[in-house]
Amino acid sequence: MKKLRNLTLLATLLVLTSLAGCAKLPMENEPPSAPVLTSDGIVGPFGVEISVLVDDPDGDMVTLQIQATPASGVPQTFSWTSFFASGQEEVFLLNLNPVGSWVLTATARDEIDEESASSTTNLTVALPRP
């Protein structure tokens, strides 16, 4: 009986040891870089084109949220975009009305929900020349 108990204890220890060796380490993930926004500020038929570049060191897909604040001070927050490949320039159309000075604040987030630092860009929105 004592041998059976010892064998059971040994088998239990072997199982526990093997399970502990298979434990996964927490996933390490770096946040994406702060978004870089560029634009000529010209209002087109569908809005103002904003080019965005975000790089994620892990190669994760990223999403973007932009808050646009006109000189009047009432901000517009655009919801999170669809995910797109990091390291590639993406173009978004924003309805920025009225023309004039705007401050754009952008934040990126990767697939693992790591958020970048926010970046701020000053933009002058103008109508196209006739």
C-alpha positions as CSV (number, residue, x, y, z in Angstrom):
1,M,0.0,0.0,0.0
2,K,2.9,2.3,0.9
3,K,4.5,1.6,-2.6
4,L,1.2,2.6,-4.3
5,R,1.0,5.8,-2.4
6,N,4.7,6.6,-3.2
7,L,4.0,5.9,-6.9
8,T,0.9,8.1,-6.9
9,L,2.9,10.9,-5.3
10,L,5.7,10.5,-7.7
11,A,3.3,10.5,-10.7
12,T,1.6,13.6,-9.4
13,L,5.0,15.4,-9.0
14,L,6.0,14.4,-12.5
15,V,2.8,15.8,-13.9
16,L,3.1,19.0,-12.0
17,T,6.7,19.4,-13.0
18,S,5.9,18.9,-16.7
19,L,3.0,21.4,-16.5
20,A,5.1,24.0,-14.8
21,G,7.7,23.6,-17.6
22,C,4.9,24.3,-20.2
23,A,3.7,27.4,-18.6
24,K,3.7,30.3,-21.0
25,L,5.5,33.5,-20.2
26,P,3.4,36.7,-20.4
27,M,3.4,38.1,-24.0
28,E,5.7,41.0,-24.3
29,N,4.4,43.7,-26.5
30,E,5.6,47.2,-27.2
31,P,3.2,50.1,-28.0
32,P,3.2,51.6,-31.4
33,S,5.0,54.9,-32.1
34,A,3.2,58.2,-31.9
35,P,1.4,58.8,-35.1
36,V,2.9,61.2,-37.6
37,L,0.2,63.3,-39.4
38,T,0.7,65.4,-42.5
39,S,-1.8,67.2,-44.8
40,D,-1.9,70.2,-47.2
41,G,-5.1,71.2,-45.4
42,I,-7.1,71.7,-48.7
43,V,-10.8,70.8,-48.5
44,G,-11.6,68.3,-51.2
45,P,-15.0,67.0,-52.3
46,F,-15.0,64.5,-49.4
47,G,-13.1,66.3,-46.7
48,V,-9.5,67.0,-45.9
49,E,-6.9,64.3,-46.6
50,I,-4.7,63.4,-43.6
51,S,-1.8,61.1,-44.2
52,V,-0.8,59.0,-41.2
53,L,2.3,56.9,-40.5
54,V,2.4,54.7,-37.4
55,D,5.1,52.1,-36.7
56,D,4.6,49.2,-34.3
57,P,7.9,47.6,-33.2
58,D,6.1,44.2,-33.0
59,G,4.6,44.5,-36.5
60,D,1.1,44.5,-35.1
61,M,-1.8,46.0,-37.0
62,V,-2.8,49.4,-35.6
63,T,-5.9,51.6,-35.3
64,L,-6.0,55.3,-34.9
65,Q,-8.2,57.9,-33.1
66,I,-8.0,61.6,-34.0
67,Q,-9.3,64.5,-32.1
68,A,-9.6,67.7,-34.2
69,T,-10.1,71.0,-32.4
70,P,-10.8,74.2,-34.4
71,A,-9.9,77.7,-33.2
72,S,-13.4,77.9,-31.7
73,G,-12.3,75.3,-29.2
74,V,-15.1,72.7,-29.6
75,P,-13.3,69.4,-30.4
76,Q,-14.5,66.7,-32.7
77,T,-13.4,63.2,-31.9
78,F,-13.3,60.6,-34.7
79,S,-13.9,57.0,-33.6
80,W,-11.2,54.4,-33.9
81,T,-10.4,53.5,-37.5
82,S,-10.3,50.0,-38.9
83,F,-7.0,48.2,-38.3
84,F,-4.3,48.9,-40.9
85,A,-0.7,47.7,-41.4
86,S,1.9,49.5,-39.3
87,G,4.8,51.1,-41.1
88,Q,2.7,52.0,-44.2
89,E,1.3,55.4,-44.8
90,E,-2.5,55.5,-44.7
91,V,-4.8,58.3,-45.9
92,F,-8.0,59.3,-44.0
93,L,-10.6,61.9,-44.9
94,L,-11.8,64.2,-42.1
95,N,-14.7,66.6,-42.3
96,L,-13.1,69.7,-40.9
97,N,-15.4,72.6,-41.0
98,P,-14.9,75.6,-40.7
99,V,-11.8,76.6,-42.6
100,G,-9.1,78.0,-40.4
101,S,-6.7,76.8,-37.7
102,W,-7.1,73.3,-36.3
103,V,-5.1,71.2,-33.8
104,L,-5.1,67.5,-34.5
105,T,-4.3,65.1,-31.7
106,A,-3.8,61.4,-32.7
107,T,-3.3,58.2,-30.7
108,A,-2.6,54.8,-32.1
109,R,-3.4,51.4,-30.6
110,D,-2.2,48.0,-31.6
111,E,-4.0,44.7,-31.7
112,I,-2.9,43.9,-28.1
113,D,-4.5,47.2,-26.9
114,E,-1.1,48.9,-26.3
115,E,-1.5,52.6,-26.9
116,S,1.0,55.0,-28.3
117,A,1.9,58.4,-26.9
118,S,-0.4,61.1,-28.5
119,S,1.0,63.4,-31.1
120,T,-0.2,66.9,-32.0
121,T,-0.2,68.6,-35.3
122,N,-1.3,72.2,-36.2
123,L,-3.2,72.4,-39.5
124,T,-4.6,75.3,-41.5
125,V,-7.7,74.2,-43.4
126,A,-8.4,76.1,-46.6
127,L,-10.8,76.0,-49.6
128,P,-9.1,75.0,-52.9
129,R,-8.1,77.9,-55.2
130,P,-10.6,78.4,-58.0
